[in-house]
Amino acid sequence: MNFYHVKRHRVNSLDYTRKTVSKEYASLDAFLHKWHSSEQKQAIIQELQELGVPLEGLEKEVGKDFDPLDLICHVVFDQPPLTRQERANNVRKRDYFSKYGEPARTVLNALLDKYADEGIEDIESLDVLKVKPISDLGTPLEIIKIFGGKQGYLQALSVLKEELYRVS
């Protein structure tokens, strides 16, 4: 494949994303409303993939350190993207963790690090509690007990996700 074909493929990939997402979501506000109202961000990511949006291709074009939300908002709605690390740091700066005890803050910091390294999909599942470095903090049951049970953990995770995507 020569340079012309590679360049044309890149433009087509970005154009396809713009057209496809714009058909589904008439505005940035509509897309953000859907994103923020969805408990599981993975569901929206899957929906975008089913529409044929090439998220991996966008990562190659824009950068692999960006969240799917930032990739779409940047490519389709011309918004400046934040890296996952920037989003995680913003949560830390807002002192969201202060309402939790030290063991819970340790878990939430580990979840933020996991998000910054790998993305939102990796922290939405309870399976994240079985993976290093979070598994070093205890068994899944022990970690969930820190939050007063499964509902408490899920609530803390939900608030963490809200904080990650809060507009500063």
C-alpha positions in Angstrom: 0.0 0.0 0.0 1.5 3.3 -1.0 1.3 6.6 1.0 -1.7 7.9 -1.0 -3.7 4.8 0.0 -2.7 5.0 3.6 -3.6 8.7 3.8 -6.9 8.1 2.0 -7.7 5.2 4.4 -7.0 7.6 7.4 -9.3 10.3 6.1 -12.0 7.7 5.3 -11.8 6.3 8.8 -12.1 9.7 10.4 -14.9 10.7 8.0 -16.8 7.5 8.6 -16.6 8.0 12.3 -17.9 11.6 12.0 -20.8 10.6 9.7 -21.8 7.6 11.7 -21.7 9.2 15.1 -23.4 12.3 13.8 -26.3 10.2 12.5 -26.7 8.5 15.8 -26.2 11.6 18.0 -27.3 15.0 16.6 -25.0 17.0 18.9 -22.2 16.8 21.4 -24.8 17.3 24.2 -26.8 14.3 22.9 -23.7 12.1 22.9 -22.6 13.3 26.4 -26.1 12.8 27.8 -26.0 9.2 26.5 -22.5 8.6 27.9 -23.3 10.1 31.3 -26.6 8.4 31.7 -25.3 4.9 30.9 -24.3 3.0 34.0 -22.0 0.7 32.0 -19.8 2.7 29.6 -18.9 -0.6 28.0 -22.4 -0.7 26.6 -21.9 2.5 24.6 -18.4 1.4 23.5 -20.0 -1.8 22.2 -22.8 0.1 20.5 -20.2 2.3 18.7 -18.3 -0.8 17.6 -21.5 -2.3 16.3 -22.1 0.8 14.2 -18.7 0.2 12.7 -16.8 3.0 14.5 -13.2 2.0 14.3 -12.1 2.8 17.9 -8.8 1.0 17.5 -8.2 3.0 14.3 -9.0 6.2 16.1 -6.5 5.3 18.8 -3.9 4.9 16.2 -4.8 8.3 14.7 -5.4 10.4 17.8 -3.4 8.5 20.4 -3.7 5.3 22.4 -3.9 7.1 25.8 -7.3 8.5 25.2 -10.7 7.2 26.4 -13.4 6.3 23.8 -15.3 9.3 25.1 -12.4 11.6 24.3 -11.8 10.0 20.9 -15.4 10.5 19.8 -15.7 14.0 21.2 -12.4 15.0 19.5 -13.0 13.4 16.1 -16.7 14.1 15.8 -17.3 17.2 17.8 -13.8 18.9 17.6 -13.4 18.9 21.4 -9.9 18.9 22.9 -9.2 15.4 24.3 -8.0 14.5 27.8 -5.8 11.5 28.3 -6.9 8.8 30.7 -4.1 9.9 33.0 -5.3 13.5 32.9 -8.8 12.4 33.8 -7.5 10.2 36.7 -5.3 13.2 38.0 -8.3 15.5 37.8 -10.2 13.1 40.1 -7.3 13.1 42.5 -7.1 16.9 42.5 -10.8 17.2 43.4 -10.1 15.2 46.6 -13.0 12.9 45.8 -11.5 10.2 48.1 -11.5 12.2 51.3 -14.9 10.8 52.4 -13.5 7.3 52.4 -11.3 5.5 55.0 -7.7 4.7 54.1 -8.3 1.1 52.9 -11.1 2.3 50.5 -8.9 5.2 49.3 -6.2 2.7 48.5 -8.6 0.6 46.4 -10.0 3.6 44.6 -6.5 4.9 43.8 -5.6 1.5 42.4 -8.8 1.6 40.3 -7.8 5.0 39.0 -4.4 3.7 38.1 -5.9 0.8 36.3 -8.2 3.1 34.4 -5.3 5.4 33.4 -3.3 2.4 32.1 -6.0 0.4 30.5 -9.4 2.2 30.2 -12.9 2.3 31.6 -13.8 -1.2 30.4 -11.3 -2.8 32.7 -12.6 -1.2 35.9 -16.3 -1.8 35.3 -16.2 -5.5 35.9 -15.9 -7.1 39.4 -13.2 -9.2 37.7 -10.8 -6.2 38.2 -10.6 -7.2 41.8 -8.9 -10.4 40.8 -6.1 -8.7 38.9 -2.8 -7.3 40.1 -2.2 -4.8 41.6 -5.7 -4.6 43.0 -5.6 -8.3 44.0 -2.6 -7.5 46.2 -5.0 -5.5 48.4 -7.1 -8.6 49.3 -9.5 -11.1 47.9 -12.5 -9.7 46.0 -14.7 -10.4 49.1 -12.3 -8.6 51.4 -12.1 -5.6 49.1 -15.9 -5.4 48.7 -16.2 -5.6 52.6 -14.1 -2.4 52.8 -17.0 -0.6 51.2 -19.6 -2.3 53.4 -20.6 -4.9 50.8 -21.2 -5.3 47.1 -23.7 -2.4 46.9 -21.3 -0.1 48.6 -18.5 -1.0 46.3 -20.7 -0.6 43.2 -21.9 2.8 44.5 -18.3 3.9 45.0 -17.4 2.7 41.5 -20.4 4.5 40.1 -19.3 7.8 41.8 -15.7 7.2 40.6 -16.9 7.0 37.0 -19.0 10.1 37.4 -15.9 11.9 38.7 -13.8 10.6 35.8 -16.2 12.1 33.3 -17.1 15.2 35.2 -16.5 18.4 33.1 -14.1 20.7 35.0 
